[in-house]
Amino acid sequence: MTAVAEHHHADVSGGWLRAATFGAMDGLVTNIALIAGVGGGGVDRGTLVLTGVAGLVAGAISMGIGEYTSVRTQNEQVAAELTKELRELRLNPEGEADELVGMWVARGLPEPLARQVADVLKEHPDQALRVHAQEELGVVPDELPSPWTAAGSSFVCFAVGALIPLLTYLLGFDSLWLALAVGGLGLFVAGAVVGRFTARPWWSGGLRQLVLGALAAAATYGIGVLIGVGVS
């Protein structure tokens, strides 16, 4: 007897992984660019650290609130659509079954088989709602992402990402380029880790994030130099 190989899929529902990834990358890029900008303006170490910490706290709170609101709103919209779909299933089961048959036949399923499955689902409203939600809305009703999980992971990961380019200053060093180098290393590692989740080559994901972060830092550093020179 041949054993069936089990396999598992990654979380692609838009829950913690998306929020955590976006939070970490945003924290890194935001504070790298912020430090490059104020550093380019010639501020002292104390002002730079204060600016970086303020950016960390403000950004983490903003990311957490934004993720919570976004996911909560999305879930409420899905809930409203599911309520509408359930009402339609109760009032017009034949019409809803015809919708499923039409979609399945369009995908190549034989019409008699599609009709048979749709007729069976009419006797099981809960399963019918689940199938309609997947086919028409592209969601699984009982696998919606948690707004609290998204908010928490985004908050924490943004804070961790934003802390990395500040580490050298917090440890007593006073070199802008060392801080930017550590931040760049953080970007490369974060991109490489994300690449492992997506089956992308680790070095490709790392280089992509490093280049994007470097472009952001270069832009803000240039602005900082111009404004610093103008102010002085």
Secondary structure as the mmCIF struct_conf table of DSSP 4:
data_model
#
loop_
_struct_conf.conf_type_id
_struct_conf.id
_struct_conf.beg_label_comp_id
_struct_conf.beg_label_asym_id
_struct_conf.beg_label_seq_id
_struct_conf.end_label_comp_id
_struct_conf.end_label_asym_id
_struct_conf.end_label_seq_id
HELX_LH_PP_P HELX_LH_PP_P1 THR A 2 GLU A 6
BEND BEND1 SER A 13 GLY A 15
HELX_RH_AL_P HELX_RH_AL_P1 TRP A 16 GLY A 40
TURN_TY1_P TURN_TY1_P1 GLY A 41 GLY A 42
HELX_RH_AL_P HELX_RH_AL_P2 ARG A 45 LEU A 91
HELX_RH_AL_P HELX_RH_AL_P3 PRO A 93 ALA A 106
TURN_TY1_P TURN_TY1_P2 ARG A 107 GLY A 108
HELX_RH_AL_P HELX_RH_AL_P4 GLU A 111 LYS A 122
TURN_TY1_P TURN_TY1_P3 GLU A 123 GLU A 123
HELX_RH_AL_P HELX_RH_AL_P5 PRO A 125 HIS A 132
HELX_RH_PI_P HELX_RH_PI_P1 ALA A 133 LEU A 137
HELX_RH_3T_P HELX_RH_3T_P1 PRO A 141 GLU A 143
HELX_LH_PP_P HELX_LH_PP_P2 LEU A 144 SER A 146
HELX_RH_AL_P HELX_RH_AL_P6 PRO A 147 LEU A 163
HELX_RH_3T_P HELX_RH_3T_P2 ILE A 164 LEU A 166
HELX_RH_AL_P HELX_RH_AL_P7 LEU A 167 LEU A 170
TURN_TY1_P TURN_TY1_P4 LEU A 171 GLY A 172
HELX_RH_AL_P HELX_RH_AL_P8 LEU A 176 PHE A 197
TURN_TY1_P TURN_TY1_P5 THR A 198 ALA A 199
HELX_RH_AL_P HELX_RH_AL_P9 TRP A 202 VAL A 231
#
